[in-house]
Amino acid sequence: MNQALNHERTLIAVIDCSFIPKSGKKTEGKASFYNGVAGRPEEGLEISVMAVVELETHLYYSLSVQQIPWRPTTELPKNPLTAKVKKSSIKREKKEIQKAQCLR
């Protein structure tokens, strides 16, 4: 990744969640997640992508993709657009992001 990045450009770390529709009854982790395209919660899966982005070129380099674990709830979160990403997944990629910043 460090060879692909242009360290003279502005780099930022980003996290984005994506909804994946699933209709199967045996899909591991299938639950109700917010679907931004539909504008409402739907049955499916959700993934969290962590990446480094070059602001000037809009090129991004994915560091990790993880499925968001299903958690039973009795009510929708106050802000369904807010992703709950485990601290461990952020810590895991912290070293890669720091390496990219150090090579500038």
Secondary structure, DSSP 8 states (H G I E B T S, - for coil): -TTTS-TTS-EEEEEEEEEEE---SS-TT-EEEEETTTTEEEEEEEEEEEEEEETTTTEEEEEEEEE------SS--S-TT-----HHHHHHHHHHHHHHHHT-
